[in-house]
């Protein structure tokens, strides 16, 4: 089961998770980080270093955060604003660099 990053990461983007990921599958959007579910090896190294506890296995995401499971995958498969093609799985996060855009869910999400 891949790990996902939920709402607590929005507008925080600490990046500690990126430093711990052994397969370079955590990407930086504009307001939030995203884990590529195809590349994630389910090692869990990212989860304990997240200062806001936004990371969990997809099957353990709380009910009120369940939309982030599909949205995390959508970041890699949908055509995001300003991009000519989906991110996909061709490049690791470090090679691709900061993406600088988010999915619609995250772009419109109001942090309370």
DRENTORKOL-3810 file (N, C-alpha, C; in nm, 4 decimals):
REM DRENTORKOL-3810
@n.u->0.0839; n.v->-0.1181; n.w->0.0000; ca.u->0.0000; ca.v->0.0000; ca.w->0.0000; c.u->0.0887; c.v->0.1248; c.w->0.0000
@n.u->0.0704; n.v->0.2130; n.w->-0.0957; ca.u->0.1526; ca.v->0.3342; ca.w->-0.0984; c.u->0.1144; c.v->0.4312; c.w->0.0129
@n.u->0.2064; n.v->0.5163; n.w->0.0431; ca.u->0.1822; ca.v->0.6227; ca.w->0.1395; c.u->0.1252; c.v->0.7430; c.w->0.0666
@n.u->0.0488; n.v->0.8232; n.w->0.1378; ca.u->-0.0096; ca.v->0.9445; ca.w->0.0811; c.u->0.0121; c.v->1.0603; c.w->0.1784
@n.u->0.0022; n.v->1.1791; n.w->0.1249; ca.u->0.0155; ca.v->1.3001; ca.w->0.2056; c.u->-0.1186; c.v->1.3725; c.w->0.2027
@n.u->-0.1723; n.v->1.4008; n.w->0.3199; ca.u->-0.3058; ca.v->1.4610; ca.w->0.3310; c.u->-0.2975; c.v->1.6117; c.w->0.3611
@n.u->-0.4080; n.v->1.6671; n.w->0.4021; ca.u->-0.4262; ca.v->1.8116; ca.w->0.4148; c.u->-0.3302; c.v->1.8822; c.w->0.5096
@n.u->-0.2829; n.v->1.8141; n.w->0.6122; ca.u->-0.1958; ca.v->1.8808; ca.w->0.7095; c.u->-0.0684; c.v->1.9366; c.w->0.6460
@n.u->-0.0324; n.v->1.8877; n.w->0.5290; ca.u->0.0876; ca.v->1.9355; ca.w->0.4596; c.u->0.0629; c.v->2.0664; c.w->0.3842
@n.u->-0.0617; n.v->2.0972; n.w->0.3553; ca.u->-0.0918; ca.v->2.2154; ca.w->0.2739; c.u->-0.0383; c.v->2.3410; c.w->0.3416
@n.u->0.0382; n.v->2.4151; n.w->0.2651; ca.u->0.1039; ca.v->2.5398; ca.w->0.3057; c.u->0.2159; c.v->2.5188; c.w->0.4081
@n.u->0.2576; n.v->2.3949; n.w->0.4305; ca.u->0.3692; ca.v->2.3656; ca.w->0.5210; c.u->0.4925; c.v->2.3243; c.w->0.4404
@n.u->0.4794; n.v->2.2231; n.w->0.3570; ca.u->0.5863; ca.v->2.1692; ca.w->0.2715; c.u->0.7254; c.v->2.1738; c.w->0.3360
@n.u->0.7383; n.v->2.1069; n.w->0.4462; ca.u->0.8625; ca.v->2.1000; ca.w->0.5234; c.u->0.9774; c.v->2.0314; c.w->0.4478
@n.u->0.9480; n.v->1.9355; n.w->0.3660; ca.u->1.0419; ca.v->1.8597; ca.w->0.2828; c.u->1.1285; c.v->1.7587; c.w->0.3580
@n.u->1.1090; n.v->1.7395; n.w->0.4863; ca.u->1.1828; ca.v->1.6351; ca.w->0.5584; c.u->1.1569; c.v->1.4988; c.w->0.4952
@n.u->1.0362; n.v->1.4790; n.w->0.4485; ca.u->0.9984; ca.v->1.3521; ca.w->0.3863; c.u->1.0820; c.v->1.3250; c.w->0.2616
@n.u->1.1080; n.v->1.4280; n.w->0.1839; ca.u->1.1877; ca.v->1.4115; ca.w->0.0616; c.u->1.3284; c.v->1.3628; c.w->0.0946
@n.u->1.3836; n.v->1.4155; n.w->0.2000; ca.u->1.5199; ca.v->1.3789; ca.w->0.2398; c.u->1.5292; c.v->1.2334; c.w->0.2843
@n.u->1.4204; n.v->1.1792; n.w->0.3389; ca.u->1.4208; ca.v->1.0417; ca.w->0.3889; c.u->1.3838; c.v->0.9378; c.w->0.2838
@n.u->1.3187; n.v->0.9780; n.w->0.1779; ca.u->1.2682; ca.v->0.8827; ca.w->0.0786; c.u->1.3829; c.v->0.8189; c.w->0.0002
@n.u->1.3979; n.v->0.6857; n.w->0.0094; ca.u->1.5085; ca.v->0.6190; ca.w->-0.0592; c.u->1.4879; c.v->0.6020; c.w->-0.2095
@n.u->1.3657; n.v->0.6246; n.w->-0.2584; ca.u->1.3391; ca.v->0.6064; ca.w->-0.4012; c.u->1.2995; c.v->0.7352; c.w->-0.4718
@n.u->1.3129; n.v->0.8489; n.w->-0.4055; ca.u->1.2905; ca.v->0.9794; ca.w->-0.4676; c.u->1.1508; c.v->0.9921; c.w->-0.5286
@n.u->1.0485; n.v->0.9498; n.w->-0.4516; ca.u->0.9127; ca.v->0.9516; ca.w->-0.5067; c.u->0.8228; c.v->1.0587; c.w->-0.4448
@n.u->0.8798; n.v->1.1538; n.w->-0.3702; ca.u->0.7999; ca.v->1.2601; ca.w->-0.3098; c.u->0.8282; c.v->1.3904; c.w->-0.3832
@n.u->0.7239; n.v->1.4442; n.w->-0.4431; ca.u->0.7346; ca.v->1.5595; ca.w->-0.5316; c.u->0.6758; c.v->1.6834; c.w->-0.4645
@n.u->0.7265; n.v->1.7981; n.w->-0.5034; ca.u->0.6813; ca.v->1.9248; ca.w->-0.4465; c.u->0.5893; c.v->1.9973; c.w->-0.5436
@n.u->0.4643; n.v->2.0165; n.w->-0.5010; ca.u->0.3716; ca.v->2.0975; ca.w->-0.5787; c.u->0.3922; c.v->2.2437; c.w->-0.5425
@n.u->0.2852; n.v->2.3181; n.w->-0.5337; ca.u->0.2949; ca.v->2.4575; ca.w->-0.4912; c.u->0.2680; c.v->2.4694; c.w->-0.3422
@n.u->0.1548; n.v->2.4137; n.w->-0.2978; ca.u->0.1143; ca.v->2.4243; ca.w->-0.1579; c.u->0.1351; c.v->2.2964; c.w->-0.0789
@n.u->0.1687; n.v->2.1854; n.w->-0.1452; ca.u->0.1691; ca.v->2.0536; ca.w->-0.0811; c.u->0.2695; c.v->1.9612; c.w->-0.1485
@n.u->0.3117; n.v->1.8599; n.w->-0.0748; ca.u->0.3969; ca.v->1.7538; ca.w->-0.1275; c.u->0.3067; c.v->1.6372; c.w->-0.1713
@n.u->0.3552; n.v->1.5559; n.w->-0.2665; ca.u->0.2790; ca.v->1.4433; ca.w->-0.3194; c.u->0.3697; c.v->1.3207; c.w->-0.3314
@n.u->0.3176; n.v->1.2036; n.w->-0.2970; ca.u->0.3928; ca.v->1.0786; ca.w->-0.3108; c.u->0.3425; c.v->1.0047; c.w->-0.4340
@n.u->0.4342; n.v->0.9707; n.w->-0.5236; ca.u->0.3970; ca.v->0.8972; ca.w->-0.6439; c.u->0.3649; c.v->0.7533; c.w->-0.6046
@n.u->0.2383; n.v->0.7113; n.w->-0.6160; ca.u->0.1989; ca.v->0.5777; ca.w->-0.5704; c.u->0.2599; c.v->0.4651; c.w->-0.6526
@n.u->0.3000; n.v->0.4935; n.w->-0.7746; ca.u->0.3619; ca.v->0.3916; ca.w->-0.8589; c.u->0.5061; c.v->0.3649; c.w->-0.8171
@n.u->0.5745; n.v->0.4681; n.w->-0.7710; ca.u->0.7153; ca.v->0.4558; ca.w->-0.7331; c.u->0.7369; c.v->0.4237; c.w->-0.5854
@n.u->0.6374; n.v->0.4527; n.w->-0.5008; ca.u->0.6502; ca.v->0.4306; ca.w->-0.3568; c.u->0.6694; c.v->0.2817; c.w->-0.3282
@n.u->0.7710; n.v->0.2510; n.w->-0.2473; ca.u->0.7989; ca.v->0.1109; ca.w->-0.2125; c.u->0.7437; c.v->0.0745; c.w->-0.0747
@n.u->0.6628; n.v->0.1605; n.w->-0.0179; ca.u->0.5958; ca.v->0.1339; ca.w->0.1094; c.u->0.6925; c.v->0.1105; c.w->0.2258
@n.u->0.8059; n.v->0.1774; n.w->0.2241; ca.u->0.9043; ca.v->0.1554; ca.w->0.3305; c.u->0.8675; c.v->0.2298; c.w->0.4585
@n.u->0.7919; n.v->0.3389; n.w->0.4463; ca.u->0.7488; ca.v->0.4138; ca.w->0.5634; c.u->0.8508; c.v->0.5109; c.w->0.6195
@n.u->0.9636; n.v->0.5304; n.w->0.5526; ca.u->1.0671; ca.v->0.6205; ca.w->0.6038; c.u->1.0180; c.v->0.7648; c.w->0.6145
@n.u->0.9261; n.v->0.8032; n.w->0.5316; ca.u->0.8758; ca.v->0.9407; ca.w->0.5295; c.u->0.7812; c.v->0.9719; c.w->0.6456
@n.u->0.7056; n.v->0.8740; n.w->0.6880; ca.u->0.5993; ca.v->0.8966; ca.w->0.7869; c.u->0.6488; c.v->0.9546; c.w->0.9196
@n.u->0.7493; n.v->0.8981; n.w->0.9845; ca.u->0.7877; ca.v->0.9507; ca.w->1.1158; c.u->0.8575; c.v->1.0868; c.w->1.1131
@n.u->0.9082; n.v->1.1287; n.w->0.9973; ca.u->0.9789; ca.v->1.2578; ca.w->0.9928; c.u->0.8878; c.v->1.3751; c.w->0.9600
@n.u->0.7634; n.v->1.3482; n.w->0.9232; ca.u->0.6700; ca.v->1.4560; ca.w->0.8898; c.u->0.6314; c.v->1.5314; c.w->1.0170
@n.u->0.6655; n.v->1.6600; n.w->1.0255; ca.u->0.6389; ca.v->1.7351; ca.w->1.1486; c.u->0.4909; c.v->1.7609; c.w->1.1754
@n.u->0.4063; n.v->1.7461; n.w->1.0735; ca.u->0.2633; ca.v->1.7722; ca.w->1.0919; c.u->0.1795; c.v->1.6445; c.w->1.0808
@n.u->0.2458; n.v->1.5296; n.w->1.0753; ca.u->0.1798; ca.v->1.3993; ca.w->1.0690; c.u->0.0791; c.v->1.3895; c.w->0.9544
@n.u->0.1189; n.v->1.4404; n.w->0.8385; ca.u->0.0319; ca.v->1.4393; ca.w->0.7213; c.u->0.0434; c.v->1.3110; c.w->0.6394
@n.u->0.1426; n.v->1.2283; n.w->0.6674; ca.u->0.1707; ca.v->1.1099; ca.w->0.5868; c.u->0.1201; c.v->0.9835; c.w->0.6554
@n.u->0.0524; n.v->0.8995; n.w->0.5764; ca.u->0.0097; ca.v->0.7688; ca.w->0.6256; c.u->-0.0089; c.v->0.6748; c.w->0.5076
@n.u->-0.0221; n.v->0.5463; n.w->0.5367; ca.u->-0.0536; ca.v->0.4512; ca.w->0.4307; c.u->-0.1922; c.v->0.4831; c.w->0.3775
@n.u->-0.2131; n.v->0.4578; n.w->0.2501; ca.u->-0.3421; ca.v->0.4933; ca.w->0.1902; c.u->-0.4600; c.v->0.4264; c.w->0.2588
@n.u->-0.4415; n.v->0.3083; n.w->0.3115; ca.u->-0.5522; ca.v->0.2391; ca.w->0.3789; c.u->-0.5754; c.v->0.2893; c.w->0.5215
@n.u->-0.4855; n.v->0.3720; n.w->0.5730; ca.u->-0.4996; ca.v->0.4246; ca.w->0.7093; c.u->-0.5362; c.v->0.5734; c.w->0.7136
@n.u->-0.5655; n.v->0.6310; n.w->0.6000; ca.u->-0.6046; ca.v->0.7722; ca.w->0.5960; c.u->-0.7407; c.v->0.7869; c.w->0.6630
@n.u->-0.7554; n.v->0.8872; n.w->0.7470; ca.u->-0.8830; ca.v->0.9069; ca.w->0.8159; c.u->-0.9937; c.v->0.9377; c.w->0.7150
@n.u->-1.1160; n.v->0.9074; n.w->0.7520; ca.u->-1.2305; ca.v->0.9251; ca.w->0.6623; c.u->-1.2418; c.v->1.0673; c.w->0.6087
@n.u->-1.2135; n.v->1.1668; n.w->0.6918; ca.u->-1.2269; ca.v->1.3051; ca.w->0.6466; c.u->-1.1133; c.v->1.3482; c.w->0.5535
@n.u->-1.0122; n.v->1.2640; n.w->0.5366; ca.u->-0.8995; ca.v->1.2944; ca.w->0.4481; c.u->-0.8918; c.v->1.1982; c.w->0.3289
@n.u->-0.9922; n.v->1.1128; n.w->0.3131; ca.u->-0.9883; ca.v->1.0081; ca.w->0.2108; c.u->-0.9780; c.v->1.0626; c.w->0.0681
@n.u->-1.0283; n.v->1.1823; n.w->0.0422; ca.u->-1.0175; ca.v->1.2410; ca.w->-0.0917; c.u->-0.8720; c.v->1.2586; c.w->-0.1345
@n.u->-0.7822; n.v->1.2678; n.w->-0.0386; ca.u->-0.6416; ca.v->1.2887; ca.w->-0.0708; c.u->-0.5739; c.v->1.1632; c.w->-0.1259
@n.u->-0.6315; n.v->1.0466; n.w->-0.1062; ca.u->-0.5743; ca.v->0.9245; ca.w->-0.1621; c.u->-0.5806; c.v->0.9320; c.w->-0.3148
@n.u->-0.6984; n.v->0.9539; n.w->-0.3694; ca.u->-0.7135; ca.v->0.9654; ca.w->-0.5148; c.u->-0.6449; c.v->1.0903; c.w->-0.5682
@n.u->-0.6503; n.v->1.1977; n.w->-0.4905; ca.u->-0.5895; ca.v->1.3230; ca.w->-0.5356; c.u->-0.4380; c.v->1.3111; c.w->-0.5449
@n.u->-0.3778; n.v->1.2372; n.w->-0.4525; ca.u->-0.2330; ca.v->1.2169; ca.w->-0.4558; c.u->-0.1930; c.v->1.1482; c.w->-0.5870
@n.u->-0.2684; n.v->1.0476; n.w->-0.6287; ca.u->-0.2419; ca.v->0.9787; ca.w->-0.7554; c.u->-0.2710; c.v->1.0704; c.w->-0.8742
@n.u->-0.3773; n.v->1.1494; n.w->-0.8639; ca.u->-0.4165; ca.v->1.2402; ca.w->-0.9715; c.u->-0.3046; c.v->1.3397; c.w->-1.0055
@n.u->-0.2263; n.v->1.3796; n.w->-0.9067; ca.u->-0.1163; ca.v->1.4737; ca.w->-0.9295; c.u->-0.0213; c.v->1.4211; c.w->-1.0385
@n.u->-0.0092; n.v->1.2898; n.w->-1.0505; ca.u->0.0836; ca.v->1.2300; ca.w->-1.1464; c.u->0.0177; c.v->1.1903; c.w->-1.2777
@n.u->-0.1143; n.v->1.1794; n.w->-1.2804; ca.u->-0.1827; ca.v->1.1328; ca.w->-1.4013; c.u->-0.2622; c.v->1.2406; c.w->-1.4740
@n.u->-0.3000; n.v->1.3463; n.w->-1.4040; ca.u->-0.3809; ca.v->1.4529; ca.w->-1.4653; c.u->-0.2910; c.v->1.5581; c.w->-1.5297
@n.u->-0.3474; n.v->1.6299; n.w->-1.6220; ca.u->-0.2774; ca.v->1.7435; ca.w->-1.6821; c.u->-0.2957; c.v->1.8619; c.w->-1.5881
@n.u->-0.1891; n.v->1.9009; n.w->-1.5214; ca.u->-0.1949; ca.v->2.0103; ca.w->-1.4243; c.u->-0.1818; c.v->2.1448; c.w->-1.4955
@n.u->-0.2346; n.v->2.2513; n.w->-1.4369; ca.u->-0.2271; ca.v->2.3842; ca.w->-1.4994; c.u->-0.0838; c.v->2.4217; c.w->-1.5369
@n.u->-0.0680; n.v->2.4709; n.w->-1.6605; ca.u->0.0619; ca.v->2.5174; ca.w->-1.7062; c.u->0.1573; c.v->2.4090; c.w->-1.7537
@n.u->0.1142; n.v->2.2848; n.w->-1.7511; ca.u->0.1997; ca.v->2.1738; ca.w->-1.7950; c.u->0.1465; c.v->2.1159; c.w->-1.9254
@n.u->0.2339; n.v->2.0728; n.w->-2.0126; ca.u->0.1950; ca.v->2.0173; ca.w->-2.1413; c.u->0.1584; c.v->1.8706; c.w->-2.1373
@n.u->0.1979; n.v->1.8022; n.w->-2.0292; ca.u->0.1673; ca.v->1.6607; ca.w->-2.0152; c.u->0.1675; c.v->1.6244; c.w->-1.8671
@n.u->0.1035; n.v->1.5124; n.w->-1.8321; ca.u->0.1065; ca.v->1.4687; ca.w->-1.6922; c.u->0.2493; c.v->1.4389; c.w->-1.6464
@n.u->0.2730; n.v->1.4461; n.w->-1.5178; ca.u->0.4048; ca.v->1.4196; ca.w->-1.4623; c.u->0.4450; c.v->1.2747; c.w->-1.4843
@n.u->0.3525; n.v->1.1821; n.w->-1.4628; ca.u->0.3805; ca.v->1.0408; ca.w->-1.4843; c.u->0.4854; c.v->0.9875; c.w->-1.3889
@n.u->0.5623; n.v->0.8901; n.w->-1.4358; ca.u->0.6630; ca.v->0.8258; ca.w->-1.3506; c.u->0.8018; c.v->0.8276; c.w->-1.4132
@n.u->0.8206; n.v->0.8991; n.w->-1.5218; ca.u->0.9478; ca.v->0.8944; ca.w->-1.5941; c.u->1.0650; c.v->0.9535; c.w->-1.5156
@n.u->1.0408; n.v->1.0585; n.w->-1.4413; ca.u->1.1484; ca.v->1.1259; ca.w->-1.3693; c.u->1.1286; c.v->1.1140; c.w->-1.2193
@n.u->1.2378; n.v->1.1039; n.w->-1.1458; ca.u->1.2309; ca.v->1.1106; ca.w->-1.0005; c.u->1.2079; c.v->1.2543; c.w->-0.9583
@n.u->1.1684; n.v->1.2736; n.w->-0.8348; ca.u->1.1361; ca.v->1.4072; ca.w->-0.7845; c.u->1.2550; c.v->1.5025; c.w->-0.7923
@n.u->1.3731; n.v->1.4554; n.w->-0.7590; ca.u->1.4902; ca.v->1.5419; ca.w->-0.7606; c.u->1.5230; c.v->1.5869; c.w->-0.9023
@n.u->1.5159; n.v->1.4949; n.w->-0.9962; ca.u->1.5453; ca.v->1.5290; ca.w->-1.1355; c.u->1.4421; c.v->1.6251; c.w->-1.1925
@n.u->1.3157; n.v->1.6040; n.w->-1.1601; ca.u->1.2101; ca.v->1.6913; ca.w->-1.2106; c.u->1.2151; c.v->1.8283; c.w->-1.1440
@n.u->1.2425; n.v->1.8315; n.w->-1.0152; ca.u->1.2442; ca.v->1.9584; ca.w->-0.9426; c.u->1.1058; c.v->1.9996; c.w->-0.8981
@n.u->1.0977; n.v->2.1172; n.w->-0.8404; ca.u->0.9704; ca.v->2.1697; ca.w->-0.7901; c.u->0.8722; c.v->2.1852; c.w->-0.9057
@n.u->0.7552; n.v->2.1257; n.w->-0.8903; ca.u->0.6537; ca.v->2.1329; ca.w->-0.9948; c.u->0.5847; c.v->2.2690; c.w->-0.9906
@n.u->0.5557; n.v->2.3186; n.w->-0.8705; ca.u->0.5020; ca.v->2.4538; ca.w->-0.8555; c.u->0.3542; c.v->2.4710; c.w->-0.8825
@n.u->0.2824; n.v->2.3620; n.w->-0.9065; ca.u->0.1370; ca.v->2.3668; ca.w->-0.9219; c.u->0.0781; c.v->2.2509; c.w->-0.8424
@n.u->-0.0514; n.v->2.2590; n.w->-0.8176; ca.u->-0.1211; ca.v->2.1562; ca.w->-0.7416; c.u->-0.2424; c.v->2.1071; c.w->-0.8173
@n.u->-0.3016; n.v->2.0012; n.w->-0.7655; ca.u->-0.4288; ca.v->1.9531; ca.w->-0.8164; c.u->-0.5371; c.v->2.0541; c.w->-0.7793
@n.u->-0.6511; n.v->2.0395; n.w->-0.8402; ca.u->-0.7635; ca.v->2.1299; ca.w->-0.8102; c.u->-0.8041; c.v->2.1227; c.w->-0.6630
@n.u->-0.8078; n.v->2.0016; n.w->-0.6080; ca.u->-0.8452; ca.v->1.9851; ca.w->-0.4671; c.u->-0.7542; c.v->2.0680; c.w->-0.3770
@n.u->-0.6250; n.v->2.0590; n.w->-0.3971; ca.u->-0.5301; ca.v->2.1310; ca.w->-0.3113; c.u->-0.5305; c.v->2.2799; c.w->-0.3413
@n.u->-0.5385; n.v->2.3176; n.w->-0.4680; ca.u->-0.5411; ca.v->2.4596; ca.w->-0.5044; c.u->-0.6582; c.v->2.5321; c.w->-0.4393
@n.u->-0.7715; n.v->2.4651; n.w->-0.4310; ca.u->-0.8922; ca.v->2.5265; ca.w->-0.3767; c.u->-0.9145; c.v->2.4991; c.w->-0.2278
@n.u->-0.8278; n.v->2.4225; n.w->-0.1665; ca.u->-0.8454; ca.v->2.3814; ca.w->-0.0275; c.u->-0.8230; c.v->2.5003; c.w->0.0675
@n.u->-0.9160; n.v->2.5185; n.w->0.1563; ca.u->-0.9051; ca.v->2.6259; ca.w->0.2556; c.u->-0.8581; c.v->2.5661; c.w->0.3868
@n.u->-0.7410; n.v->2.6086; n.w->0.4305; ca.u->-0.6854; ca.v->2.5612; ca.w->0.5566; c.u->-0.7561; c.v->2.6351; c.w->0.6691
@n.u->-0.8053; n.v->2.5570; n.w->0.7667; ca.u->-0.8772; ca.v->2.6201; ca.w->0.8784; c.u->-0.7937; c.v->2.6190; c.w->1.0038
END
